[in-house]
Amino acid sequence: MVLSTAGDILKKHPVIKGVDRVSQEVETPIYLVGGAVRDLLMGIAPEKDFDFVMKDNLVKSARLFSRLFEGSFFPLSSDPPNYRVVLLHTNQRIEVDFSGFRGDDLCHDLNNRDFTVNAIALEVGDLYREGGIKLYDPLGGERDIQTKVLRLASPCAFDQDPLRILRAVRIAKERNLHIDSETREAIYRQRNRLNSVSAERIRSEFFKILSFSDAPESLKLLDELGLLSILIPETEALKRKNLESPGDLSWWRHSLCVVRWCEWSLVNLEKIFPHFSEYVKNHLEEELEEGVDRKSLFKLAGFLPDRGEVFSGADAMTMADNIGRRLRLGKRTGKALRKMVKYYAQVLSLRKMEKPSSRVFFQFFKNVDPEGLTVLLLAWAEYIAGAPERFTRSEDSAVRNFLADLVKFSVYEYPLMRPLLSGQEIIERFGLQEGKVVGELLNEVAHAEAQGLLACSREAAIFVEDLLSHKS
């Protein structure tokens, strides 16, 4: 019944209608396989990613489909032969893959897939014929879907593509499946194979895992399977230390708690920033690079911050830099992660200052820009994770009000303010040449302004003059 209902929805999709037209023109059966069929059987109509397999006329079919939609056509691999067509439909990017059989026929192809729930196929033409839809399911994937089990399609599945080790966690969390014991053992036993996979492919799967709700459970599962120590090796070294303090939380438990409050914050923005929740939400949903949005990076940052005596701020920064290099994060994403980890602790320090001036707030947002809103939210998650009796103290409300005021400042006042002194003003006023010295002076001014020591351009000029006299 689920397949029939979902099939009625699927056959109206322009991609499926286009593939059926191609199949008739080249006179070759084309089969829909993989995650799209799995989702159909779970009552989820696929929308963005489609995988098709066929025996003959592969290139001709892919080119013909590409012309139908004026999409981009390019090869992905030669063994098995695989072509991708990328198209836009209702402003949505859709990826459609056409592949030859992995083996002699459809049955061999399905036996060479990653997991049984993905080793199910249906012929596209069946969607438009009377008599029902025939499923090709040699490994019992439909039964595993019903029992919510993720199971390897074959013992050599990880040999064919080691990324499947990480993909198992992603699919399990995405579709609420339980990884069976034999598959868990195989993942743990072969986990080091992930080191042979490109950083870009690992990054894509890892951030998809972080994007799902209940990221703390995902991190715990990665840890149980021995994968977290490969993705973030520093965690293993930290675990070897005696991190437990009497009456306190360990680094591991506290980090998971912070991530949990990061997730709470994402769905309760109106409780933290009642007048700016949509503004903050749009900021967090921005994609920093392909496959990495700010929300997922925010959760990762929540896993890393300074833990006082347990985990120093310098170590957190080093950890963030190492993760950026290891996963080959783009320059923009790497800087964003670094700013989140570096500046979140300053937020509550600002609150402890006695009557800080608007110049102090300006310098803070100038330092963290454009991650100011994310840093504020991370500061809240860290604060509330360590609060003894959450939401019952006047202090909790005071912190939220302070954060709301900072958001208001960042929206209305910060964009209208400018630095006390610019580099060009320092060059002209003191007769300096553009270079390292000017940069150092700007940093000194910024640091003094952030401490509330400077409140106007005149004070900043006197401060620079004093610095130069000491240097000379």
C-alpha positions as CSV (number, residue, x, y, z in Angstrom):
1,M,0.0,0.0,0.0
2,V,2.9,2.4,0.9
3,L,4.7,1.6,-2.4
4,S,1.5,2.0,-4.4
5,T,0.7,5.4,-2.9
6,A,4.3,6.7,-3.1
7,G,4.5,5.3,-6.6
8,D,1.5,7.4,-7.7
9,I,3.3,10.5,-6.4
10,L,6.7,9.5,-7.9
11,K,5.4,8.9,-11.4
12,K,4.3,12.5,-11.5
13,H,7.8,13.7,-10.9
14,P,9.3,15.3,-14.1
15,V,12.5,13.3,-13.7
16,I,10.7,10.0,-13.6
17,K,8.5,11.0,-16.6
18,G,11.6,12.0,-18.5
19,V,13.4,8.8,-17.8
20,D,10.4,6.8,-18.9
21,R,10.3,8.7,-22.1
22,V,14.0,8.0,-22.6
23,S,13.5,4.3,-21.9
24,Q,10.9,4.0,-24.5
25,E,13.0,5.9,-27.1
26,V,16.1,3.7,-26.6
27,E,14.0,0.6,-26.1
28,T,15.9,-0.4,-23.0
29,P,14.5,-1.0,-19.5
30,I,15.8,1.6,-17.0
31,Y,15.7,0.8,-13.3
32,L,15.4,3.1,-10.3
33,V,17.7,1.9,-7.5
34,G,19.2,2.8,-4.2
35,G,18.0,5.4,-1.7
36,A,15.1,6.6,-3.9
37,V,13.4,3.1,-3.7
38,R,14.3,2.8,-0.1
39,D,12.6,6.1,0.7
40,L,9.5,5.1,-1.4
41,L,9.1,2.0,0.8
42,M,9.4,4.2,3.8
43,G,6.6,6.5,2.5
44,I,9.0,9.2,1.5
45,A,8.8,10.5,-2.1
46,P,12.3,11.2,-3.4
47,E,12.9,14.7,-4.8
48,K,16.5,15.6,-5.3
49,D,18.7,12.6,-6.0
50,F,17.9,9.7,-8.3
51,D,20.0,6.7,-9.3
52,F,19.2,4.7,-12.5
53,V,20.8,1.5,-13.8
54,M,20.5,-0.2,-17.2
55,K,22.3,-2.8,-19.3
56,D,22.6,-1.1,-22.8
57,N,22.5,2.4,-24.4
58,L,23.9,4.1,-21.2
59,V,25.6,7.1,-22.8
60,K,22.8,7.6,-25.3
61,S,20.2,7.6,-22.5
62,A,22.1,10.0,-20.3
63,R,22.7,12.4,-23.2
64,L,19.0,12.3,-24.3
65,F,17.8,12.9,-20.7
66,S,20.2,15.8,-20.4
67,R,18.8,17.4,-23.6
68,L,15.3,17.0,-22.4
69,F,16.0,19.1,-19.3
70,E,18.8,21.3,-20.7
71,G,21.0,19.9,-17.8
72,S,24.7,19.5,-17.4
73,F,26.0,16.1,-18.5
74,F,29.4,14.7,-17.4
75,P,31.0,11.3,-16.6
76,L,31.6,10.3,-12.9
77,S,33.5,7.0,-13.3
78,S,34.5,4.4,-15.8
79,D,34.1,1.3,-13.7
80,P,31.2,0.9,-13.4
81,P,30.4,3.4,-16.2
82,N,28.5,6.2,-14.5
83,Y,27.2,9.5,-15.8
84,R,25.6,12.4,-14.0
85,V,23.1,15.0,-15.2
86,V,22.6,18.1,-13.0
87,L,19.4,20.1,-13.6
88,L,17.4,22.8,-12.0
89,H,13.7,22.3,-11.3
90,T,11.6,24.9,-9.4
91,N,14.9,26.5,-8.3
92,Q,16.1,23.2,-6.8
93,R,19.3,21.4,-7.9
94,I,18.6,17.8,-8.8
95,E,21.3,15.2,-9.5
96,V,20.4,12.2,-11.7
97,D,22.9,9.4,-12.1
98,F,22.9,6.8,-14.9
99,S,25.0,3.7,-14.5
100,G,25.7,0.4,-16.2
101,F,25.1,-2.8,-14.2
102,R,27.7,-3.6,-11.6
103,G,28.0,-7.1,-12.9
104,D,26.3,-9.1,-15.6
105,D,22.7,-8.3,-14.8
106,L,20.4,-6.4,-12.4
107,C,20.7,-9.1,-9.7
108,H,24.5,-8.9,-9.7
109,D,24.2,-5.1,-9.5
110,L,22.0,-5.2,-6.4
111,N,24.3,-7.7,-4.7
112,N,27.2,-5.2,-5.2
113,R,25.5,-2.3,-3.4
114,D,26.3,-1.0,0.0
115,F,23.3,-2.0,2.2
116,T,20.3,-4.3,1.8
117,V,17.9,-1.4,2.2
118,N,19.6,0.3,-0.9
119,A,19.7,-3.0,-2.9
120,I,16.2,-2.8,-4.2
121,A,15.1,-1.8,-7.7
122,L,12.0,-1.2,-9.7
123,E,11.6,-0.7,-13.5
124,V,10.5,2.9,-14.2
125,G,8.1,1.7,-16.9
126,D,6.2,-0.3,-14.2
127,L,5.0,2.9,-12.7
128,Y,3.0,3.7,-15.8
129,R,1.6,0.1,-16.4
130,E,-1.4,-1.5,-14.9
131,G,-0.8,-4.6,-12.8
132,G,1.3,-3.1,-10.0
133,I,5.0,-2.4,-9.4
134,K,7.4,-5.3,-9.3
135,L,10.3,-5.0,-6.8
136,Y,13.7,-6.6,-7.4
137,D,14.9,-7.4,-3.9
138,P,17.3,-10.3,-3.8
139,L,18.7,-9.5,-0.4
140,G,15.6,-8.9,1.6
141,G,16.0,-5.2,1.8
142,E,12.2,-4.6,2.1
143,R,12.1,-6.8,5.2
144,D,15.0,-4.8,6.7
145,I,13.2,-1.6,6.0
146,Q,10.1,-2.9,7.8
147,T,12.2,-4.0,10.8
148,K,14.3,-0.8,10.6
149,V,17.6,-2.6,10.3
150,L,20.7,-1.4,8.4
151,R,22.7,-4.4,7.1
152,L,25.6,-4.9,4.7
153,A,24.7,-6.1,1.3
154,S,27.8,-8.2,1.1
155,P,30.9,-8.9,3.2
156,C,33.1,-7.1,0.7
157,A,30.9,-3.9,0.6
158,F,33.5,-1.8,2.4
159,D,36.3,-3.1,0.2
160,Q,34.5,-1.7,-2.8
161,D,34.1,1.7,-1.2
162,P,35.5,2.4,2.3
163,L,33.3,5.6,2.5
164,R,30.4,3.2,3.1
165,I,31.8,2.8,6.7
166,L,30.8,6.4,7.4
167,R,27.8,6.3,5.2
168,A,26.3,3.6,7.4
169,V,26.1,6.1,10.3
170,R,24.6,8.8,8.1
171,I,21.9,6.5,6.6
172,A,21.1,5.1,10.1
173,K,20.6,8.5,11.6
174,E,18.9,10.0,8.6
175,R,16.3,7.2,8.4
176,N,16.1,6.1,12.0
177,L,17.6,2.6,11.4
178,H,19.4,0.3,13.7
179,I,22.8,-0.9,12.5
180,D,22.9,-4.7,13.0
181,S,25.6,-6.3,15.1
182,E,27.5,-7.9,12.1
183,T,27.6,-4.6,10.3
184,R,28.8,-2.8,13.5
185,E,31.6,-5.3,13.9
186,A,32.6,-4.9,10.3
187,I,32.7,-1.1,10.7
188,Y,34.9,-1.3,13.8
189,R,37.2,-3.9,12.3
190,Q,37.7,-2.0,9.0
191,R,37.4,1.6,10.3
192,N,41.0,2.5,9.4
193,R,40.0,2.0,5.7
194,L,38.5,5.5,6.0
195,N,42.0,6.9,5.9
196,S,42.2,6.0,2.2
197,V,39.1,8.1,1.3
198,S,39.4,11.7,0.1
199,A,38.9,14.4,2.7
200,E,36.2,16.0,0.5
201,R,34.0,12.8,0.5
202,I,34.5,12.3,4.3
203,R,33.6,16.0,4.9
204,S,30.3,15.6,3.0
205,E,29.2,12.6,5.0
206,F,30.3,14.0,8.4
207,F,28.5,17.3,8.0
208,K,25.4,15.5,6.8
209,I,25.5,13.5,10.1
210,L,25.9,16.7,12.1
211,S,22.9,18.3,10.3
212,F,20.4,15.7,11.6
213,S,18.7,16.3,14.9
214,D,20.2,14.6,18.0
215,A,23.8,15.2,17.0
216,P,25.0,14.1,20.5
217,E,23.7,10.6,19.8
218,S,25.4,10.6,16.4
219,L,28.7,11.6,18.0
220,K,28.3,8.8,20.5
221,L,27.6,6.3,17.8
222,L,30.6,7.5,15.8
223,D,32.7,7.0,19.0
224,E,31.3,3.5,19.8
225,L,32.2,2.4,16.2
226,G,35.7,3.8,16.5
227,L,35.1,6.4,13.8
228,L,35.3,9.6,15.9
229,S,39.0,9.0,16.6
230,I,39.6,8.9,12.9
231,L,37.6,12.0,12.1
232,I,38.8,14.0,15.2
233,P,41.9,12.1,16.5
234,E,42.4,14.6,19.3
235,T,39.4,13.1,21.1
236,E,41.3,9.9,21.7
237,A,44.2,11.7,23.4
238,L,41.8,13.6,25.6
239,K,40.1,10.4,26.6
240,R,43.4,8.8,27.7
241,K,43.8,11.5,30.3
242,N,42.0,11.4,33.6
243,L,39.5,14.1,32.7
244,E,37.0,13.4,35.6
245,S,36.9,15.9,38.4
246,P,34.9,15.2,41.6
247,G,31.4,16.6,41.2
248,D,32.1,17.9,37.7
249,L,31.5,16.7,34.2
250,S,34.2,15.2,32.1
251,W,35.2,16.9,28.8
252,W,33.3,14.3,26.8
253,R,30.1,14.5,28.7
254,H,30.1,18.2,28.9
255,S,30.9,18.6,25.2
256,L,27.9,16.4,24.3
257,C,25.8,18.4,26.7
258,V,26.9,21.7,24.9
259,V,26.0,20.2,21.5
260,R,22.6,19.1,22.9
261,W,22.0,22.8,24.0
262,C,23.2,24.0,20.6
263,E,20.4,21.9,19.1
264,W,17.9,23.2,21.6
265,S,18.8,26.7,20.7
266,L,18.3,26.1,17.0
267,V,14.7,25.1,17.6
268,N,14.0,27.7,20.3
269,L,15.5,30.8,18.9
270,E,12.4,32.8,19.8
271,K,13.0,32.1,23.5
272,I,16.5,33.5,23.3
273,F,16.1,36.2,20.7
274,P,12.3,36.9,20.8
275,H,12.5,39.9,18.4
276,F,15.2,38.6,16.1
277,S,14.6,34.9,15.8
278,E,13.9,34.9,12.0
279,Y,17.0,37.1,11.5
280,V,19.2,34.7,13.4
281,K,17.6,31.7,11.8
282,N,18.4,32.9,8.3
283,H,22.0,33.6,9.3
284,L,22.4,30.0,10.7
285,E,20.9,28.4,7.6
286,E,23.4,30.0,5.2
287,E,25.6,27.4,3.3
288,L,29.2,28.3,3.9
289,E,30.4,25.9,1.2
290,E,28.9,23.0,-0.6
291,G,27.6,20.5,1.9
292,V,28.4,22.6,5.0
293,D,25.9,25.0,6.4
294,R,26.4,27.3,9.5
295,K,24.1,25.2,11.7
296,S,26.2,22.1,11.3
297,L,29.4,24.0,11.8
298,F,27.9,25.5,14.9
299,K,27.3,22.1,16.4
300,L,30.9,21.0,15.7
301,A,32.1,24.2,17.4
302,G,29.9,23.3,20.4
303,F,31.9,20.1,20.6
304,L,35.3,21.9,20.8
305,P,35.3,25.0,23.0
306,D,37.5,25.8,26.0
307,R,36.9,23.7,29.1
308,G,38.9,25.8,31.6
309,E,41.6,23.7,33.3
310,V,40.6,20.6,31.3
311,F,40.9,22.0,27.8
312,S,42.7,25.2,27.2
313,G,41.6,27.8,24.7
314,A,44.9,27.4,22.8
315,D,44.2,23.7,22.5
316,A,40.7,24.3,21.2
317,M,42.1,26.7,18.5
318,T,44.7,24.1,17.5
319,M,42.0,21.5,17.3
320,A,39.8,23.7,15.1
321,D,42.7,24.4,12.8
322,N,43.6,20.7,12.6
323,I,40.0,19.7,11.8
324,G,39.9,22.4,9.1
325,R,43.0,21.0,7.4
326,R,42.0,17.4,7.9
327,L,38.6,17.9,6.3
328,R,39.9,20.4,3.8
329,L,37.4,23.0,4.8
330,G,37.3,26.0,2.5
331,K,38.9,29.2,3.7
332,R,35.6,30.8,4.7
333,T,34.4,27.8,6.6
334,G,37.7,27.3,8.4
335,K,37.8,31.0,9.5
336,A,34.1,30.7,10.7
337,L,34.9,27.6,12.9
338,R,38.0,29.3,14.3
339,K,36.1,32.5,15.2
340,M,33.3,30.5,16.9
341,V,35.8,28.6,19.1
342,K,38.0,31.6,19.8
343,Y,35.5,34.3,20.7
344,Y,32.5,32.5,22.4
345,A,34.1,32.8,25.8
346,Q,34.5,36.6,25.4
347,V,30.7,37.1,25.4
348,L,30.1,36.4,29.1
349,S,33.3,38.4,29.8
350,L,31.7,41.4,28.2
351,R,28.7,41.0,30.5
352,K,31.0,41.1,33.6
353,M,32.5,44.4,32.5
354,E,31.2,47.4,34.5
355,K,29.2,49.6,32.1
356,P,31.0,48.7,28.9
357,S,30.8,51.3,26.2
358,S,29.3,50.8,22.7
359,R,33.0,50.9,21.4
360,V,33.7,47.7,23.3
361,F,30.7,46.0,21.7
362,F,31.7,47.4,18.3
363,Q,35.2,45.9,18.6
364,F,33.8,42.6,19.6
365,F,31.6,42.3,16.6
366,K,34.3,43.6,14.3
367,N,36.6,40.8,15.5
368,V,34.0,38.0,15.1
369,D,32.3,39.4,11.9
370,P,30.4,37.7,10.2
371,E,30.0,35.0,12.9
372,G,28.8,37.3,15.7
373,L,25.3,35.8,15.9
374,T,26.6,32.3,15.9
375,V,29.2,33.1,18.6
376,L,26.4,34.6,20.8
377,L,24.3,31.4,20.4
378,L,27.4,29.2,21.2
379,A,28.0,31.3,24.3
380,W,24.5,30.7,25.5
381,A,24.7,26.9,24.8
382,E,28.0,26.7,26.8
383,Y,26.6,28.8,29.6
384,I,23.3,26.9,30.0
385,A,25.0,23.5,29.7
386,G,27.0,24.3,32.8
387,A,24.2,26.0,34.8
388,P,23.3,24.0,37.9
389,E,19.5,24.7,37.8
390,R,18.7,25.7,34.3
391,F,15.9,28.3,33.7
392,T,15.2,28.7,37.4
393,R,17.6,31.4,38.3
394,S,17.4,35.2,37.7
395,E,20.9,34.9,36.3
396,D,19.7,32.8,33.4
397,S,17.2,35.4,32.4
398,A,19.8,38.1,32.8
399,V,22.2,36.3,30.4
400,R,19.4,35.9,27.8
401,N,18.5,39.5,28.0
402,F,22.1,40.5,27.6
403,L,22.5,38.3,24.5
404,A,19.3,39.8,23.1
405,D,20.7,43.3,23.6
406,L,23.9,42.3,21.8
407,V,21.9,41.0,18.8
408,K,20.0,44.3,18.8
409,F,23.3,46.2,18.8
410,S,24.6,44.1,16.0
411,V,21.6,44.8,13.8
412,Y,21.0,48.5,14.5
413,E,24.2,50.1,15.8
414,Y,27.2,48.1,14.6
415,P,26.7,48.7,10.9
416,L,26.7,52.5,11.4
417,M,29.9,52.6,13.5
418,R,33.5,52.8,12.2
419,P,36.9,52.1,13.8
420,L,38.4,54.8,16.0
421,L,41.4,54.9,13.6
422,S,41.9,53.4,10.2
423,G,45.2,52.3,8.8
424,Q,45.2,55.2,6.3
425,E,44.6,57.7,9.1
426,I,47.6,56.3,11.1
427,I,49.8,56.5,8.0
428,E,48.8,60.1,7.3
429,R,48.8,61.3,10.9
430,F,52.2,59.8,11.9
431,G,54.0,59.7,8.6
432,L,54.4,55.9,8.4
433,Q,54.7,53.6,5.5
434,E,52.1,51.0,4.8
435,G,53.3,47.7,6.3
436,K,53.6,45.5,9.3
437,V,54.0,48.3,11.9
438,V,50.6,49.8,10.9
439,G,49.0,46.4,11.3
440,E,50.5,46.0,14.7
441,L,49.3,49.4,15.8
442,L,45.7,48.7,14.5
443,N,45.8,45.5,16.6
444,E,46.9,47.3,19.7
445,V,44.2,49.9,19.2
446,A,41.6,47.2,18.7
447,H,42.7,45.3,21.8
448,A,42.6,48.5,24.0
449,E,39.2,49.4,22.6
450,A,37.9,45.9,23.3
451,Q,39.0,46.4,27.0
452,G,37.1,49.6,27.2
453,L,40.3,51.7,27.5
454,L,39.6,53.9,24.4
455,A,36.3,55.6,23.7
456,C,37.0,58.1,20.9
457,S,39.4,58.8,18.0
458,R,41.3,61.4,20.0
459,E,42.1,58.9,22.7
460,A,43.1,56.3,20.1
461,A,45.5,58.9,18.4
462,I,47.1,59.7,21.8
463,F,47.4,55.9,22.5
464,V,49.2,55.3,19.1
465,E,51.5,58.3,19.7
466,D,52.5,56.8,23.0
467,L,53.1,53.4,21.5
468,L,55.3,54.9,18.8
469,S,57.3,56.9,21.3
470,H,58.0,53.7,23.3
471,K,59.0,51.8,20.1
472,S,61.4,54.6,19.1
